[in-house]
Amino acid sequence: MRKVIFFLACFVFLALVIFAFVTPFFSKFEPNFTDFMAVNLAPSSEHIFGTDILGRDNLIRVAYALKNSLLILLLAGFLTTLFSLIYAYFGTSKSRVCESLFDKGLDAFLSIPNIVFIMLFSSFSSGDLLITSFIIAICSFMQGAKVFMQNLRLSKKCDYAEQAVINGASKFSLICFEILPNLKHLIISIFGINAINAVVMEATLGFFGVGSDANKISLGIMLNESKEALFLGSWWMVLFPGVTLFLLILATSIITSNSKNGNIKI
């Protein structure tokens, strides 16, 4: 059953990727093209996902928004995990004083909600995906860093790590070539958590209109625009971007959490 769910999640994720990157090549509509003769139309053969209150085609807008979310997922997820590993590397030291300083630094960052910093710095990003990914990563790496530091310190006490030190392994080679390969399942899981967090953060920023320009399309922006549409009975404006965001988060969560923590050396 676990394998079936995993393959279903892979299928859904692949379908979302194909939809996001292929749909723009076949659609005759532009994402920001307004047609006041086609305002607030329900789903039909002409507009499969219907239109919004400005007459824009929802199908192409969801595709573009999903593409942005996928790019944020990969970029911010990778950067956040990388920053977590770098912090954990330097936070793993022979000096207890140094380790204590890194621990207290993490506790200080974790005591403040990262959404505050993300919204603050994103207000200057003008919607650029790379800058937004970097901001999300630099403000969200602390949780992963704490987990990595704890596991690195425990792993350094294992027999295989102590044997590598006896054989003359440096700190870099010990962590990068001995310990981290043994923690690959944990790294994948942390990447998945970071990626999901990045997608949610990007949607939140779009929903509140922080750091976005008039031409940017995101699932958060579409959900924000759907608030007025609900009073008009335009259910499709909420359904399609909402379901797309839900499926993206669900599929990513299942795929990245499916790996088992087996074959760990001790």
C-alpha positions as CSV (number, residue, x, y, z in Angstrom):
1,M,0.0,0.0,0.0
2,R,2.9,2.3,0.8
3,K,4.4,1.8,-2.6
4,V,1.0,2.4,-4.3
5,I,0.6,5.8,-2.5
6,F,4.2,6.7,-3.4
7,F,3.7,6.0,-7.1
8,L,0.4,7.8,-7.1
9,A,2.2,10.9,-5.5
10,C,5.0,10.6,-8.2
11,F,2.3,10.5,-10.9
12,V,0.5,13.5,-9.4
13,F,3.7,15.5,-9.1
14,L,4.8,14.6,-12.7
15,A,1.3,15.6,-14.0
16,L,1.6,18.9,-12.2
17,V,5.0,19.6,-13.7
18,I,3.8,18.7,-17.2
19,F,0.7,20.8,-16.8
20,A,2.8,23.8,-15.6
21,F,5.4,23.7,-18.3
22,V,3.5,22.4,-21.3
23,T,0.1,24.2,-21.1
24,P,1.5,27.6,-22.0
25,F,2.6,26.2,-25.4
26,F,-0.9,25.1,-26.3
27,S,-3.1,27.7,-24.8
28,K,-4.3,30.5,-27.0
29,F,-4.7,32.9,-24.1
30,E,-2.1,35.0,-22.3
31,P,-2.1,34.9,-18.5
32,N,-2.7,38.6,-18.0
33,F,-4.9,39.2,-21.1
34,T,-8.2,40.8,-20.0
35,D,-11.4,40.2,-22.0
36,F,-14.3,42.2,-20.6
37,M,-16.7,40.2,-22.8
38,A,-15.8,37.0,-20.9
39,V,-15.9,38.2,-17.3
40,N,-16.6,35.6,-14.6
41,L,-17.5,32.7,-16.9
42,A,-18.0,29.3,-15.5
43,P,-15.8,26.4,-16.7
44,S,-16.6,25.5,-20.3
45,S,-15.0,24.0,-23.4
46,E,-13.6,27.5,-24.2
47,H,-12.3,28.2,-20.7
48,I,-11.8,24.9,-19.0
49,F,-11.1,26.5,-15.6
50,G,-13.4,29.4,-16.2
51,T,-12.4,33.1,-16.1
52,D,-11.9,35.6,-13.3
53,I,-13.6,39.0,-12.7
54,L,-11.4,40.6,-15.3
55,G,-12.0,38.0,-18.0
56,R,-8.6,36.3,-17.7
57,D,-8.4,32.6,-18.5
58,N,-7.9,30.7,-15.2
59,L,-6.3,27.6,-16.9
60,I,-3.3,29.5,-18.2
61,R,-3.0,31.5,-15.0
62,V,-3.0,28.4,-12.8
63,A,-0.3,26.9,-15.1
64,Y,1.9,30.0,-14.8
65,A,1.3,30.2,-11.0
66,L,2.1,26.5,-10.6
67,K,5.4,26.9,-12.6
68,N,6.4,29.7,-10.2
69,S,5.6,27.5,-7.2
70,L,7.6,24.6,-8.6
71,L,10.6,26.8,-9.1
72,I,10.3,28.2,-5.6
73,L,10.0,24.6,-4.3
74,L,13.2,23.5,-5.9
75,L,15.3,26.7,-5.4
76,A,14.2,27.6,-1.9
77,G,14.1,24.0,-0.8
78,F,17.7,23.4,-2.0
79,L,19.0,26.7,-0.6
80,T,17.4,26.2,2.8
81,T,18.8,22.7,3.1
82,L,22.2,23.9,2.0
83,F,22.3,26.7,4.5
84,S,21.2,24.2,7.2
85,L,24.0,21.9,6.4
86,I,26.6,24.7,6.3
87,Y,25.5,26.0,9.7
88,A,25.5,22.5,11.1
89,Y,29.0,21.9,9.8
90,F,30.4,24.9,11.5
91,G,28.2,24.2,14.6
92,T,29.8,20.8,15.0
93,S,33.1,21.5,16.8
94,K,35.5,20.0,19.3
95,S,35.0,23.1,21.4
96,R,31.9,23.0,23.6
97,V,32.0,26.8,23.9
98,C,31.7,27.1,20.1
99,E,28.9,24.5,20.0
100,S,27.1,26.3,22.7
101,L,27.3,29.6,20.8
102,F,25.9,28.0,17.7
103,D,23.1,26.4,19.7
104,K,22.2,29.7,21.4
105,G,22.2,31.5,18.0
106,L,19.7,28.9,16.7
107,D,17.5,29.3,19.8
108,A,17.6,33.1,19.3
109,F,16.5,32.8,15.7
110,L,13.8,30.2,16.4
111,S,12.3,32.4,19.1
112,I,11.2,34.9,16.4
113,P,8.6,33.8,13.8
114,N,10.4,33.7,10.5
115,I,7.4,35.0,8.6
116,V,8.1,38.4,10.1
117,F,11.5,38.6,8.4
118,I,10.3,37.0,5.2
119,M,7.6,39.5,4.7
120,L,9.9,42.4,5.7
121,F,12.7,41.5,3.2
122,S,10.3,40.3,0.5
123,S,8.8,43.8,0.3
124,F,12.0,44.8,-1.5
125,S,12.3,41.8,-3.8
126,S,9.8,43.0,-6.5
127,G,8.7,39.4,-7.0
128,D,12.0,38.0,-8.4
129,L,11.9,34.3,-7.8
130,L,15.6,33.9,-7.1
131,I,15.6,36.7,-4.5
132,T,12.4,35.4,-3.0
133,S,13.9,31.9,-2.7
134,F,17.1,33.3,-1.1
135,I,15.0,35.3,1.4
136,I,12.9,32.3,2.3
137,A,16.0,30.1,2.7
138,I,18.0,32.5,4.8
139,C,15.0,33.0,7.1
140,S,14.0,29.4,7.4
141,F,17.2,27.2,7.6
142,M,17.3,27.2,11.4
143,Q,14.9,24.3,12.1
144,G,16.9,22.0,9.7
145,A,20.2,23.2,11.1
146,K,19.2,22.2,14.6
147,V,18.2,18.7,13.4
148,F,21.4,18.3,11.3
149,M,23.6,19.5,14.2
150,Q,22.1,16.9,16.6
151,N,22.6,14.1,14.1
152,L,26.1,15.1,13.2
153,R,27.2,15.2,16.8
154,L,25.6,11.8,17.4
155,S,27.2,10.3,14.3
156,K,30.6,11.5,15.2
157,K,30.4,9.2,18.2
158,C,29.7,6.1,16.1
159,D,32.3,3.5,15.5
160,Y,32.6,4.1,11.8
161,A,33.2,7.9,12.4
162,E,35.8,7.2,15.1
163,Q,37.6,4.8,12.9
164,A,37.7,7.4,10.1
165,V,39.3,9.9,12.5
166,I,41.9,7.3,13.6
167,N,42.7,6.8,9.9
168,G,43.4,10.5,9.6
169,A,40.2,11.8,8.1
170,S,39.8,15.6,8.4
171,K,36.6,17.2,9.7
172,F,35.6,18.0,6.1
173,S,36.1,14.5,4.7
174,L,34.6,13.0,7.9
175,I,31.4,14.9,7.6
176,C,31.0,15.1,3.8
177,F,32.2,11.6,2.8
178,E,31.4,9.5,5.9
179,I,28.5,11.0,7.9
180,L,26.4,12.8,5.3
181,P,26.0,9.8,3.0
182,N,24.7,7.9,6.0
183,L,22.2,10.7,6.6
184,K,20.9,10.9,3.1
185,H,17.4,9.9,4.0
186,L,17.3,12.6,6.7
187,I,18.6,15.1,4.2
188,I,15.8,14.2,1.7
189,S,13.2,14.5,4.4
190,I,14.5,17.9,5.6
191,F,14.6,19.0,1.9
192,G,10.9,18.0,1.6
193,I,9.9,20.0,4.7
194,N,11.9,23.0,3.5
195,A,10.4,22.8,0.0
196,I,6.8,22.6,1.3
197,N,7.5,25.5,3.7
198,A,8.8,27.5,0.8
199,V,5.7,26.9,-1.3
200,V,3.5,27.8,1.6
201,M,5.5,31.0,2.3
202,E,5.4,32.0,-1.4
203,A,1.7,31.5,-1.5
204,T,1.3,33.5,1.8
205,L,3.3,36.4,0.4
206,G,1.2,36.4,-2.7
207,F,-2.0,36.2,-0.7
208,F,-1.1,39.3,1.2
209,G,0.4,41.0,-1.8
210,V,3.9,41.3,-0.3
211,G,6.9,41.6,-2.7
212,S,4.9,41.1,-5.9
213,D,4.4,43.2,-8.9
214,A,1.3,43.7,-11.0
215,N,2.4,41.1,-13.7
216,K,3.4,38.3,-11.3
217,I,1.1,35.3,-11.0
218,S,1.1,33.0,-8.0
219,L,-1.4,30.7,-6.4
220,G,-1.5,33.0,-3.4
221,I,-2.4,36.0,-5.5
222,M,-5.1,33.9,-7.3
223,L,-6.6,32.8,-3.9
224,N,-6.5,36.5,-2.8
225,E,-8.4,37.5,-5.9
226,S,-11.0,34.8,-5.3
227,K,-12.2,36.4,-2.1
228,E,-14.4,38.8,-4.0
229,A,-15.4,36.1,-6.4
230,L,-17.0,34.0,-3.7
231,F,-19.7,36.6,-3.2
232,L,-20.5,36.2,-6.9
233,G,-20.7,32.4,-6.7
234,S,-17.6,31.9,-8.7
235,W,-16.5,28.7,-7.0
236,W,-14.0,27.8,-9.8
237,M,-11.8,30.7,-8.8
238,V,-11.2,29.2,-5.4
239,L,-11.3,25.5,-6.4
240,F,-8.7,25.2,-9.1
241,P,-5.8,27.2,-7.5
242,G,-6.6,25.8,-4.1
243,V,-6.7,22.2,-5.3
244,T,-3.5,22.7,-7.3
245,L,-1.7,24.1,-4.2
246,F,-3.0,21.2,-2.0
247,L,-1.9,18.5,-4.5
248,L,1.6,20.1,-4.9
249,I,2.1,20.1,-1.1
250,L,0.6,16.6,-0.6
251,A,2.6,15.0,-3.4
252,T,5.9,16.6,-2.3
253,S,5.3,15.5,1.3
254,I,4.6,11.9,0.3
255,I,7.6,11.6,-2.1
256,T,10.2,13.1,0.2
257,S,9.0,11.3,3.4
258,N,8.8,7.9,1.7
259,S,12.5,7.0,2.1
260,K,13.1,4.6,5.0
261,N,15.9,5.3,7.6
262,G,17.5,1.9,6.9
263,N,21.0,0.8,6.2
264,I,22.5,3.3,8.7
265,K,25.9,2.5,9.8
266,I,26.6,2.6,13.5
